Amino acid sequence: GELGGMGLIRNAVEQGRQAVDNIARSINRKIQAEYDLIIVGAGPAGISASLNAHKHNLKTLTLEQDTLGGAVYTFPRSKVVMTNPMNLPLYGKVKFRQTNKDTLLKIWNEALGKNEIKIKEKIKVESIESVSGYFNINTNTGETFNSRKVLLSIGRRGTPRKLNVPGEVSQKVAYRLLEPENISGKNIMVVGGGDSAVESAMLLSENNHVSLSYRKDSFSRIKPENSRKIKEAMNDGKVDVLFNTQVKKIGEKTIELVAEEIEEPAILENDLVFVFIGGELPTDFLKKAGIEIKTMRGEALISHKG
């Protein structure tokens, strides 16, 4: 998945720590503001930043639009997360290379609780305004906070990419898989061709009839172990992989797929749909915050207008 690769969680933790080290050196105490630092996002980077800000004695507020852990919270419970050892501020070195979501969340909660750091969850930052040397942070709850510095650790997972097909706005459609063990006896369609899609399909196949729709003709960007396992699942008839297909319509009890070589859409019985097709870059939000985004040779160059 998005954070499932070797070392990516460790890198996020390290980047959050380094960002706060730099911020702590540049705080201007003469500027009148409620907080020294507001951190937007409580994934691995945001949690690390929050701990390091406490270490630097910065008056800090951390806002999370969803739940503590960010993308890691959305991992299936039994998913194995591959990481290198990481240094968590005020906690120390965490030495493991294979673990699961619950263990990671327990470590982060222990570190935050020990230092009496509280994360404000279910609060989404709508806009950030630069005002005379400090920032106003406006939220979906109507609350406004101000701070000398702001650290964005929002990632891409918070805004999942949509299929944009009829019927997608339905309770049967989800963009994350939290408790696969509680789902059984269902006809399920998983959409996507990355690690998250493949892993979710295999987990769900234990107690359900699972199909996977992927718009390309083969899996080209999944980890070798996932490639081996999905081939076994296909050969054993546990997962029906439908290459070169796309979702056309989602009905109450059905789902329609189209393929280039088939004139009429295929209509399958369906109870649940899980969509894993990546996330949208928060471009509009960044522009509203006064951040200028330019693309050069396929890479995004980001700078603040102020």
SVG drawing of the C-alpha trace seen along z (x, -y; Angstrom):
<svg xmlns="http://www.w3.org/2000/svg" viewBox="-30 -42 48 66">
<polyline fill="none" stroke="black" stroke-width="0.4" points="0.0,0.0 0.9,-3.7 3.0,-3.3 3.6,0.5 7.1,0.4 10.3,1.0 11.5,-2.1 8.7,-4.5 7.2,-4.8 10.7,-5.3 11.4,-8.0 8.1,-9.8 9.0,-9.7 12.5,-11.1 11.2,-13.8 8.7,-14.9 11.5,-15.1 13.8,-17.1 11.1,-19.5 10.5,-20.5 14.2,-20.8 14.4,-23.4 11.2,-25.1 12.4,-25.3 15.5,-27.2 13.5,-29.8 10.7,-30.6 10.2,-34.4 8.9,-34.8 8.2,-38.5 5.3,-37.6 2.0,-37.4 0.2,-34.1 -1.7,-31.5 0.6,-28.7 4.2,-28.3 3.4,-25.5 0.2,-23.9 0.7,-20.5 -1.8,-19.4 -2.0,-15.6 -1.4,-12.9 0.2,-10.1 3.7,-8.9 5.3,-12.3 2.7,-14.3 3.1,-12.1 6.9,-12.3 6.6,-16.1 4.3,-16.4 6.6,-14.5 9.7,-16.5 7.8,-19.8 7.1,-18.8 10.8,-18.0 11.6,-21.5 9.1,-23.1 7.0,-24.5 3.3,-25.3 1.8,-23.0 -1.6,-21.9 -2.0,-18.9 -5.1,-18.6 -6.2,-15.4 -9.1,-15.2 -9.6,-11.6 -8.0,-9.3 -4.6,-9.1 -2.3,-7.2 -3.4,-8.6 -3.0,-6.1 -1.7,-3.4 -5.0,-3.5 -6.7,-2.4 -4.5,0.7 -6.4,4.0 -5.8,5.3 -3.7,8.3 -1.7,6.4 2.1,6.7 3.9,3.4 7.5,3.6 9.7,1.0 13.3,0.4 14.1,-0.5 13.0,-4.1 13.9,-6.7 10.8,-8.2 11.3,-11.4 10.8,-11.1 10.4,-7.3 13.7,-6.0 14.6,-3.5 11.8,-1.2 13.5,2.0 11.3,4.2 11.1,5.0 7.7,6.8 4.7,5.7 1.0,4.9 -1.2,1.9 -2.2,2.4 1.4,2.6 2.3,-0.6 -0.7,-2.5 0.0,-1.2 3.5,-2.5 2.4,-5.9 -0.4,-6.1 2.1,-5.2 4.6,-7.8 1.9,-10.5 0.2,-9.5 3.4,-9.4 4.1,-13.0 0.5,-14.1 0.2,-15.1 -3.4,-15.2 -4.3,-15.1 -7.5,-16.8 -9.1,-14.3 -12.0,-14.7 -11.1,-18.3 -10.3,-19.2 -8.3,-22.3 -10.2,-24.1 -7.8,-27.0 -4.7,-28.7 -4.2,-32.5 -0.9,-34.4 -1.5,-37.4 1.3,-39.8 3.9,-37.1 1.6,-34.4 -1.1,-32.1 -4.8,-31.8 -6.0,-28.2 -9.7,-27.8 -11.4,-24.5 -14.6,-22.7 -15.9,-23.0 -15.9,-26.8 -12.9,-27.1 -10.0,-29.3 -6.5,-28.9 -3.4,-31.1 0.2,-30.1 3.7,-31.4 4.5,-28.3 2.5,-25.6 3.7,-22.2 1.7,-20.2 2.0,-16.5 -1.1,-15.6 0.1,-13.0 -2.2,-11.9 -4.3,-9.1 -6.8,-11.5 -8.5,-12.2 -9.0,-8.9 -9.4,-9.0 -13.0,-8.3 -14.3,-6.2 -16.8,-8.9 -19.5,-6.5 -23.2,-6.3 -24.0,-4.7 -20.6,-5.4 -22.2,-7.5 -23.5,-4.5 -23.0,-2.9 -21.8,0.2 -18.8,-1.6 -15.7,-2.1 -12.1,-3.3 -10.5,-1.6 -10.7,1.9 -10.6,1.9 -11.9,5.2 -11.9,7.8 -12.5,10.6 -16.0,9.2 -17.1,9.5 -18.4,12.9 -20.7,14.4 -20.6,11.4 -20.1,10.8 -17.3,8.3 -15.7,6.2 -12.2,4.8 -11.1,2.1 -7.4,1.3 -4.1,2.9 -1.7,1.8 -0.6,3.5 -3.6,2.2 -6.1,3.6 -4.4,7.0 -3.8,7.4 -7.4,6.5 -8.8,8.9 -6.8,11.8 -7.8,11.0 -11.5,10.8 -11.3,14.0 -11.1,16.1 -14.8,15.8 -16.3,14.2 -16.6,14.4 -14.1,11.8 -13.5,10.3 -10.8,7.8 -11.2,5.3 -8.1,3.8 -8.0,1.6 -4.6,2.9 -3.7,6.3 -1.3,7.3 0.0,6.3 3.1,4.3 3.7,2.3 3.0,4.7 5.6,6.2 7.1,9.6 5.5,11.4 2.1,10.0 2.6,11.0 3.3,14.6 0.3,14.7 -2.2,13.3 -1.2,15.7 -1.7,18.6 -5.1,17.1 -6.1,16.9 -4.9,20.5 -6.8,21.8 -10.0,19.9 -10.1,17.8 -10.0,14.4 -11.4,13.7 -9.1,11.2 -10.7,9.3 -8.0,7.6 -8.7,4.8 -12.0,3.9 -13.4,0.8 -16.5,0.1 -19.3,-1.5 -22.1,-1.6 -22.8,-0.5 -26.2,0.8 -27.9,1.7 -27.2,5.4 -25.1,5.4 -22.0,3.9 -21.4,3.3 -18.0,3.7 -16.9,2.7 -14.0,4.0 -12.6,2.9 -13.2,6.3 -16.7,6.8 -19.6,4.7 -22.1,5.2 -21.2,4.5 -20.9,7.5 -23.3,7.3 -22.2,9.1 -24.0,9.7 -22.5,7.5 -22.9,6.6 -19.8,4.4 -17.2,2.4 -13.8,1.5 -11.9,-1.1 -8.1,-1.4 -7.0,-3.5 -4.7,-6.0 -5.2,-9.5 -5.7,-13.0 -3.0,-15.5 -4.3,-18.3 -3.6,-20.9 -6.6,-23.2 -6.0,-23.2 -2.3,-24.1 -3.2,-26.9 -5.6,-28.3 -2.8,-28.3 -0.7,-30.5 1.5,-27.7 2.6,-28.0 2.8,-24.7 4.7,-24.4 5.4,-21.3 8.8,-20.9 9.8,-17.8 7.1,-15.8 8.1,-16.9 6.1,-19.2 8.0,-22.2 6.4,-23.8 7.0,-27.2 5.2,-29.6 4.2,-32.9 4.9,-34.7"/>
</svg>
